[in-house]
Amino acid sequence: MKTTIQINENTLELLRNVRDNTNSNSYDDVINKIIIKSLNKESLFGYLGKKNKKEILKELRDKSDRF
């Protein structure tokens, strides 16, 4: 099913750039790629490295919190 949507000139230019840079065949492909990418967010597991909980919490505290 085909449909028409209204977008502004800036959005159209962005879609064209993404289409050309990703070798997509259509704007529909571009929009689908963007949506799928946004839904597949990567996990932040391991972001803090291999520190233990005590080290991580120590670095999060402000000096004014310490007694």
N, CA, C and O of each residue as an XYZ file, in Angstrom:
268
protein
N       0.832     -1.169      0.000
C       0.000      0.000      0.000
C       0.885      1.243      0.000
O       1.764      1.378      0.850
N       0.664      2.121     -0.917
C       1.416      3.365     -0.986
C       0.629      4.461     -0.294
O      -0.602      4.465     -0.297
N       1.365      5.389      0.299
C       0.736      6.528      0.947
C       1.630      7.744      0.779
O       2.806      7.614      0.436
N       1.089      8.896      1.014
C       1.842     10.142      0.893
C       1.972     10.763      2.278
O       1.006     10.813      3.040
N       3.173     11.235      2.597
C       3.381     11.938      3.858
C       3.974     13.300      3.558
O       4.601     13.500      2.517
N       3.776     14.227      4.465
C       4.331     15.562      4.297
C       5.544     15.708      5.201
O       5.474     15.435      6.399
N       6.648     16.138      4.623
C       7.852     16.426      5.381
C       8.410     17.751      4.884
O       8.103     18.182      3.772
N       9.223     18.392      5.701
C       9.800     19.653      5.254
C      11.043     19.407      4.408
O      11.541     18.284      4.320
N      11.527     20.464      3.797
C      12.671     20.361      2.869
C      13.925     19.816      3.561
O      14.677     19.040      2.971
N      14.145     20.222      4.808
C      15.332     19.750      5.539
C      15.288     18.245      5.764
O      16.298     17.555      5.626
N      14.115     17.749      6.108
C      13.958     16.311      6.323
C      14.169     15.544      5.032
O      14.794     14.483      5.033
N      13.658     16.065      3.942
C      13.851     15.423      2.648
C      15.329     15.367      2.286
O      15.808     14.355      1.775
N      16.038     16.432      2.546
C      17.479     16.464      2.257
C      18.218     15.437      3.116
O      19.123     14.757      2.630
N      17.837     15.322      4.388
C      18.458     14.319      5.257
C      18.174     12.908      4.758
O      19.067     12.062      4.737
N      16.941     12.656      4.360
C      16.592     11.338      3.822
C      17.384     11.023      2.562
O      17.840      9.894      2.381
N      17.550     12.004      1.698
C      18.348     11.806      0.477
C      19.790     11.453      0.817
O      20.374     10.541      0.232
N      20.353     12.183      1.767
C      21.748     11.921      2.156
C      21.913     10.518      2.727
O      22.855      9.806      2.380
N      20.991     10.125      3.607
C      21.070      8.781      4.193
C      20.860      7.727      3.111
O      21.557      6.712      3.091
N      19.912      7.958      2.218
C      19.654      7.005      1.135
C      20.907      6.800      0.290
O      21.262      5.667     -0.036
N      21.574      7.894     -0.061
C      22.773      7.794     -0.889
C      23.938      7.146     -0.146
O      24.688      6.358     -0.722
N      24.084      7.481      1.138
C      25.204      6.947      1.919
C      25.035      5.485      2.296
O      26.021      4.791      2.544
N      23.799      5.012      2.342
C      23.554      3.614      2.726
C      23.193      2.743      1.530
O      22.871      1.566      1.692
N      23.245      3.307      0.349
C      22.892      2.590     -0.880
C      21.506      1.959     -0.793
O      21.286      0.841     -1.259
N      20.581      2.694     -0.191
C      19.196      2.222     -0.095
C      18.480      2.478     -1.407
O      18.832      3.395     -2.149
N      17.483      1.669     -1.688
C      16.735      1.810     -2.929
C      15.623      2.838     -2.848
O      15.217      3.399     -3.866
N      15.125      3.090     -1.635
C      13.979      3.999     -1.501
C      14.019      4.689     -0.152
O      14.787      4.320      0.736
N      13.170      5.704     -0.019
C      13.032      6.377      1.270
C      12.412      5.435      2.292
O      12.708      5.520      3.484
N      11.560      4.544      1.827
C      10.965      3.550      2.713
C      12.045      2.689      3.357
O      11.984      2.406      4.553
N      13.032      2.274      2.570
C      14.158      1.498      3.114
C      14.919      2.307      4.163
O      15.301      1.780      5.208
N      15.132      3.578      3.878
C      15.859      4.447      4.808
C      15.102      4.555      6.127
O      15.688      4.402      7.199
N      13.819      4.816      6.048
C      13.004      4.963      7.258
C      12.995      3.663      8.051
O      13.110      3.690      9.276
N      12.862      2.530      7.378
C      12.884      1.234      8.067
C      14.217      0.993      8.759
O      14.242      0.513      9.892
N      15.322      1.317      8.102
C      16.645      1.135      8.715
C      16.789      1.991      9.959
O      17.327      1.535     10.969
N      16.314      3.230      9.896
C      16.407      4.133     11.042
C      15.578      3.605     12.203
O      16.035      3.614     13.346
N      14.381      3.153     11.925
C      13.503      2.639     12.986
C      14.085      1.379     13.610
O      14.111      1.248     14.834
N      14.547      0.460     12.789
C      15.121     -0.785     13.305
C      16.359     -0.506     14.148
O      16.558     -1.125     15.193
N      17.188      0.426     13.691
C      18.396      0.767     14.443
C      18.039      1.375     15.796
O      18.696      1.088     16.797
N      17.008      2.206     15.834
C      16.627      2.831     17.099
C      16.024      1.813     18.070
O      16.126      1.989     19.284
N      15.401      0.756     17.554
C      14.817     -0.269     18.416
C      15.863     -1.235     18.954
O      15.650     -1.853     19.997
N      16.973     -1.373     18.270
C      18.031     -2.302     18.668
C      19.131     -1.586     19.435
O      20.293     -1.602     19.029
N      18.762     -0.957     20.545
C      19.751     -0.252     21.346
C      20.676     -1.263     21.999
O      20.246     -2.326     22.447
N      21.944     -0.916     22.044
C      22.923     -1.822     22.623
C      22.880     -1.750     24.142
O      22.553     -0.715     24.722
N      23.205     -2.828     24.751
C      23.274     -2.897     26.196
C      24.478     -2.112     26.701
O      25.495     -2.028     26.013
N      24.372     -1.545     27.882
C      25.496     -0.852     28.511
C      26.222     -1.769     29.490
O      27.021     -1.310     30.305
N      25.936     -3.077     29.404
C      26.600     -4.036     30.273
C      28.110     -3.940     30.087
O      28.604     -3.976     28.960
N      28.833     -3.819     31.181
C      30.280     -3.739     31.120
C      30.811     -2.340     30.898
O      32.022     -2.162     30.763
N      29.946     -1.342     30.855
C      30.361      0.033     30.572
C      31.326      0.557     31.632
O      32.242      1.316     31.314
N      31.131      0.163     32.871
C      31.971      0.674     33.957
C      33.266     -0.112     34.119
O      34.056      0.183     35.015
N      33.488     -1.071     33.297
C      34.720     -1.836     33.367
C      34.650     -2.942     34.400
O      33.570     -3.416     34.753
N      35.827     -3.351     34.885
C      35.889     -4.486     35.803
C      36.139     -4.036     37.236
O      36.798     -4.734     38.007
N      35.612     -2.873     37.587
C      35.744     -2.397     38.957
C      34.698     -3.080     39.821
O      33.645     -3.497     39.338
N      35.010     -3.188     41.119
C      34.003     -3.754     42.009
C      33.039     -2.658     42.455
O      33.290     -1.473     42.238
N      31.959     -3.057     43.064
C      30.887     -2.131     43.435
C      31.388     -1.030     44.378
O      30.974      0.122     44.256
N      32.260     -1.373     45.299
C      32.765     -0.400     46.270
C      33.563      0.710     45.567
O      33.420      1.884     45.908
N      34.382      0.349     44.610
C      35.161      1.339     43.869
C      34.262      2.270     43.053
O      34.488      3.479     43.001
N      33.259      1.701     42.430
C      32.332      2.491     41.610
C      31.578      3.481     42.475
O      31.473      4.657     42.127
N      31.046      3.013     43.611
C      30.286      3.895     44.488
C      31.169      4.971     45.110
O      30.716      6.096     45.320
N      32.415      4.642     45.405
C      33.343      5.614     45.984
C      33.558      6.780     45.019
O      33.612      7.933     45.447
N      33.679      6.496     43.748
C      33.903      7.538     42.749
C      32.663      8.376     42.482
O      32.776      9.495     41.983
N      31.482      7.858     42.802
C      30.248      8.583     42.556
C      29.924      9.600     43.657
O      29.162     10.539     43.430
N      30.488      9.415     44.820
C      30.185     10.301     45.954
C      30.938     11.619     45.812
O      32.062     11.667     45.314
N      30.282     12.686     46.267
C      30.931     13.990     46.316
C      31.759     14.083     47.596
O      31.471     13.390     48.572
N      32.774     14.927     47.596
C      33.581     15.106     48.798
C      32.760     15.701     49.929
O      33.043     15.449     51.100
N      31.743     16.491     49.591
C      30.902     17.104     50.637
C      30.045     16.044     51.328
O      29.557     16.291     52.431
N      29.846     14.883     50.725
C      29.073     13.802     51.347
C      29.869     13.056     52.398
O      29.297     12.407     53.274
N      31.164     13.145     52.314
C      32.023     12.354     53.197
C      32.146     12.998     54.565
O      32.165     14.223     54.688
N      32.228     12.161     55.593
C      32.350     12.661     56.966
C      33.778     12.627     57.407
O      34.085     13.010     58.536
